[in-house]
């Protein structure tokens, strides 16, 4: 529900407003899986969710899946090792010279 007051009626004291009701149809869908199918589907969902958060330029390493079973549900925790560049070389703009074991810096 969206409710707003008309701005051009601002100076007149009348109860004028627009009310918009939005309805959407929804449908309940239930799936039943065997234990092996549930583990497999949970592992796939966990990997897809984890990989969607990895930068495109990252190199994928080891993938570890941990099955977490509850009384009514089965989940999988996916851990994906990545190798990625997290820092870049940038010169500081400071000149450093070493003379007889002493360090001096100039700007």
Beta strands, then each sheet from edge to edge (+ up, - down):
strand 1: 2-5
strand 2: 17-20
strand 3: 59-69
strand 4: 74-83
strand 5: 95-99
strand 6: 102-106
sheet 1: 1+ 2-
sheet 2: 3+ 4-
sheet 3: 5+ 6-
end
